[in-house]
Amino acid sequence: MRIDLLQTWFHLKIERKVIASNRMINRDEGSLTIFISTLFLLTLIFSFETIDIANSYLAKRHLIQIGESALQRGAHQISQDRYFNSDLTIESFSSGVAHFRVPIDCVNARSAFDQEIRAEHLGSQAIETIDWSCLNDVLIAKLRAKIQPPLVVPLLSALTGNSISIEATVSASSVIGS
């Protein structure tokens, strides 16, 4: 009889613990806090990445402007021999009127371009010329620069690195005629 009472007592005690555990599991207290905290962290990370993307876009636009300015300086280096000998490249022909490109002295154009690029910086970083071409009186340059992200988050910087590489391709020529 004593064994039956002890078994019943243990059974009731275990049953009470199971019921109490089920009540605790079924309660929603605290689950909203975890959900809101997770959403806050995701929103914060998304905000940081949005700022980095916007900064990269502005840096690329600035790199394009620097490249276009330097190429325009190079495009003004006219090959006088070709110009006065009428050795011109046809740009387009419309309405019976031919439009020609101004002949460019490629060696002097490269020198003027390099001088202009060396004088410029993107942020505090120098600009690197990856590729250069002067073909048919059209100058084309591919530029690269590295920028620092405005917000450095330790976990994200392990994925993205400490700098962002920006590349841009720009071209320029001068046309005679209207």
C-alpha positions in Angstrom: 0.0 0.0 0.0 2.8 2.3 0.8 4.4 1.6 -2.6 1.1 2.5 -4.3 0.9 5.8 -2.5 4.5 6.6 -3.4 3.9 5.7 -7.1 0.8 7.9 -7.1 2.6 10.7 -5.4 5.5 10.6 -7.9 3.0 10.3 -10.8 1.1 13.4 -9.6 4.4 15.3 -9.1 5.6 14.4 -12.6 2.2 15.3 -14.0 2.2 18.7 -12.3 5.7 19.4 -13.8 4.6 18.4 -17.2 1.5 20.6 -16.9 3.6 23.5 -15.7 6.1 23.0 -18.5 3.3 23.0 -21.1 1.9 26.2 -19.6 5.3 27.8 -19.9 5.8 26.7 -23.4 2.3 27.9 -24.5 2.8 31.3 -23.0 3.8 34.0 -25.5 5.7 36.2 -23.0 9.1 37.4 -24.4 8.7 36.0 -27.9 7.7 39.4 -29.3 10.9 40.9 -27.7 13.1 38.4 -29.6 11.2 39.1 -32.8 11.6 42.9 -32.5 15.2 42.6 -31.6 16.0 40.4 -34.6 14.1 42.8 -36.9 16.0 45.8 -35.4 19.4 44.1 -36.0 18.4 43.2 -39.6 17.2 46.8 -40.2 20.5 48.2 -38.8 22.6 45.9 -41.0 20.5 46.8 -44.0 20.9 50.5 -43.2 24.7 50.2 -43.0 24.8 48.3 -46.4 22.6 51.0 -48.0 24.9 53.7 -46.8 27.9 51.8 -48.2 26.2 51.3 -51.6 25.2 54.9 -51.8 28.7 56.0 -50.9 30.1 53.6 -53.6 27.8 55.1 -56.2 28.8 58.7 -55.4 32.5 57.7 -55.5 32.0 56.1 -58.9 30.3 59.2 -60.2 33.1 61.3 -58.9 35.7 59.0 -60.5 33.8 59.3 -63.8 33.9 63.1 -63.6 37.6 63.1 -62.8 38.3 60.7 -65.7 36.2 62.8 -68.2 37.9 66.0 -67.1 41.4 64.4 -67.6 40.4 62.9 -71.0 39.1 66.2 -72.2 42.4 67.7 -71.4 44.0 64.9 -73.4 41.5 65.3 -76.3 42.7 68.9 -76.7 46.2 67.7 -77.7 45.7 68.2 -81.4 48.0 66.6 -84.0 48.7 69.7 -86.0 50.3 67.8 -88.9 47.2 65.7 -89.5 44.8 68.6 -88.9 46.4 70.9 -91.5 46.9 68.1 -94.0 43.1 67.3 -93.7 43.9 63.8 -92.5 40.6 63.6 -90.5 38.4 60.7 -89.3 34.7 60.9 -90.2 32.5 60.9 -87.2 29.2 60.9 -88.9 27.5 61.9 -92.2 24.0 63.2 -92.0 21.9 65.5 -94.2 24.7 65.8 -96.7 27.1 67.2 -94.1 30.1 65.3 -92.9 31.2 65.6 -89.3 34.9 64.9 -88.6 36.9 64.1 -85.4 39.7 66.4 -84.5 43.0 64.5 -84.9 44.5 63.8 -81.6 48.2 63.5 -80.8 48.1 60.3 -78.8 51.5 60.6 -77.1 50.8 64.2 -75.9 47.2 63.2 -75.0 48.5 60.4 -72.8 51.0 62.7 -71.1 48.3 65.4 -70.4 45.9 62.7 -69.2 48.4 61.1 -66.8 49.4 64.6 -65.4 45.8 65.4 -64.7 45.1 62.0 -63.1 48.2 62.2 -60.9 46.9 65.6 -59.6 43.5 64.1 -58.6 42.6 61.8 -55.7 39.4 60.1 -54.8 39.0 60.7 -51.1 42.6 60.2 -49.9 43.4 57.5 -52.3 45.3 57.8 -55.6 43.6 57.0 -58.9 45.1 54.2 -61.0 44.9 53.9 -64.8 44.1 50.3 -65.7 43.8 50.6 -69.4 44.3 53.4 -72.0 43.6 53.5 -75.7 43.8 56.2 -78.4 42.3 54.7 -81.6 40.6 56.6 -84.4 40.9 59.9 -82.5 38.9 58.6 -79.6 40.5 58.4 -76.1 39.3 55.6 -73.8 40.6 55.1 -70.3 39.6 52.6 -67.6 40.3 53.9 -64.0 40.3 52.3 -60.6 40.3 53.7 -57.1 39.8 52.3 -53.6 37.6 54.0 -51.1 37.0 53.4 -47.4 33.5 52.6 -46.4 31.9 55.3 -44.3 30.7 52.9 -41.6 32.9 50.1 -40.5 31.1 47.2 -38.8 33.5 44.5 -37.5 31.4 41.6 -38.6 30.5 43.0 -42.0 34.1 44.2 -42.7 35.2 40.6 -42.4 32.9 39.9 -45.4 33.4 43.0 -47.5 37.0 44.0 -46.5 38.3 47.3 -45.3 38.1 49.0 -48.7 35.9 49.1 -51.7 37.3 49.0 -55.3 35.6 51.3 -57.8 36.2 51.1 -61.5 35.0 53.3 -64.3 35.5 53.5 -68.1 35.4 56.9 -69.8 35.9 58.1 -73.3 36.3 61.4 -75.2 36.8 62.8 -78.6 36.4 66.2 -80.3 34.1 66.7 -83.3 34.5 69.4 -86.1 31.2 70.7 -87.4 27.8 71.2 -86.1 
